[in-house]
Amino acid sequence: MNDLLKKKCVPCEGGVIPFDISEIHKYQKKVDGWDIKKNEQNIFLLEKNFKFKNFLESENFVQNVGKIAEAEDHHPDIHFGWGYAIINITTHAIEGLSENDFILAAKIDDIFNV
């Protein structure tokens, strides 16, 4: 079992240094298929595309991701439609990636792989 699944996101109000690229790559090995990208502001984020058979499956997945996000108090950006969902995760308060982002990614993967 992924050790990140046992952890809980810790509220971040800033003042924490975001992961550097070597730390990002270390944590990326702990999650399945998440890409490291930069947004328009040049901030690192995790992104993953999920595929489904229809709109209802996409919607149900997104609702379950929302429940996890609320429980962890860490909220991703979600785009979804017929047969797909795209999830972007970053820690907005520090303008970069932290362990919280990888914890959330692992928990999202866990519900997708059920």
C-alpha positions as CSV (number, residue, x, y, z in Angstrom):
1,M,0.0,0.0,0.0
2,N,1.2,3.5,-0.8
3,D,2.4,5.2,2.4
4,L,0.8,8.5,1.1
5,L,-2.7,6.8,1.6
6,K,-2.1,6.7,5.3
7,K,-1.3,10.4,5.6
8,K,-3.6,13.4,5.9
9,C,-3.2,16.7,4.1
10,V,-1.9,19.4,6.5
11,P,-3.4,22.9,6.1
12,C,-1.0,25.3,4.4
13,E,-1.4,29.0,4.8
14,G,1.9,29.8,3.1
15,G,5.4,30.4,4.5
16,V,6.4,26.9,3.4
17,I,8.9,26.5,0.5
18,P,7.4,24.5,-2.4
19,F,9.2,21.3,-3.5
20,D,12.1,21.7,-5.8
21,I,12.3,19.6,-9.0
22,S,14.3,16.8,-7.4
23,E,11.8,16.5,-4.5
24,I,8.9,16.6,-7.0
25,H,10.4,13.7,-9.0
26,K,11.0,11.7,-5.8
27,Y,7.3,12.0,-4.9
28,Q,6.2,11.5,-8.5
29,K,7.4,7.9,-8.2
30,K,4.8,7.3,-5.4
31,V,1.8,8.2,-7.6
32,D,0.6,6.4,-10.7
33,G,0.7,8.3,-14.0
34,W,0.5,11.9,-12.8
35,D,2.3,14.3,-15.0
36,I,4.3,17.3,-13.8
37,K,3.3,20.4,-15.6
38,K,3.6,24.2,-15.2
39,N,0.6,26.5,-15.5
40,E,0.4,29.9,-17.1
41,Q,2.0,31.5,-14.0
42,N,4.9,29.0,-14.3
43,I,3.8,27.1,-11.1
44,F,4.3,23.4,-10.9
45,L,1.2,21.2,-10.7
46,L,0.2,17.6,-11.0
47,E,-2.1,16.6,-13.8
48,K,-3.8,13.4,-14.7
49,N,-6.4,12.4,-17.3
50,F,-9.0,9.8,-16.4
51,K,-11.1,8.0,-19.0
52,F,-14.6,6.6,-18.5
53,K,-17.3,4.8,-20.5
54,N,-19.8,7.6,-20.3
55,F,-20.8,10.9,-18.7
56,L,-22.4,9.3,-15.6
57,E,-19.2,7.5,-14.7
58,S,-17.2,10.8,-15.1
59,E,-19.7,12.6,-12.9
60,N,-19.7,9.9,-10.2
61,F,-15.9,10.0,-10.1
62,V,-15.8,13.8,-9.8
63,Q,-18.3,13.7,-7.0
64,N,-16.1,11.1,-5.2
65,V,-13.0,13.3,-5.8
66,G,-14.9,16.2,-4.2
67,K,-15.6,14.1,-1.1
68,I,-11.9,13.3,-0.7
69,A,-11.0,17.0,-1.4
70,E,-13.4,18.1,1.4
71,A,-12.2,15.5,3.8
72,E,-8.5,16.5,3.1
73,D,-9.3,20.2,2.9
74,H,-7.2,20.3,-0.2
75,H,-9.0,21.1,-3.5
76,P,-8.0,20.3,-7.0
77,D,-9.1,21.9,-10.2
78,I,-11.3,19.5,-12.1
79,H,-12.5,19.6,-15.7
80,F,-14.8,16.8,-16.9
81,G,-17.3,15.8,-19.5
82,W,-18.5,12.8,-21.4
83,G,-16.0,10.0,-20.7
84,Y,-13.2,12.0,-19.1
85,A,-12.0,13.9,-16.1
86,I,-8.8,16.0,-15.9
87,I,-7.5,16.8,-12.5
88,N,-4.9,19.4,-11.7
89,I,-3.4,19.6,-8.2
90,T,-1.1,22.3,-6.7
91,T,-0.8,24.1,-3.4
92,H,-2.0,27.6,-4.2
93,A,-0.8,29.1,-0.9
94,I,2.8,28.4,-1.7
95,E,2.5,28.5,-5.5
96,G,4.0,25.1,-6.1
97,L,3.8,21.4,-5.0
98,S,4.0,20.0,-1.5
99,E,3.4,16.6,0.0
100,N,-0.3,17.5,0.3
101,D,-0.6,17.4,-3.5
102,F,0.9,13.9,-3.7
103,I,-1.3,12.7,-0.8
104,L,-4.4,13.9,-2.6
105,A,-3.2,12.3,-5.9
106,A,-2.7,9.0,-4.2
107,K,-6.1,9.1,-2.7
108,I,-7.7,10.0,-6.0
109,D,-5.9,7.0,-7.6
110,D,-7.1,4.8,-4.9
111,I,-10.8,5.5,-5.7
112,F,-10.2,5.2,-9.4
113,N,-8.6,1.8,-9.1
114,V,-11.4,0.3,-7.0
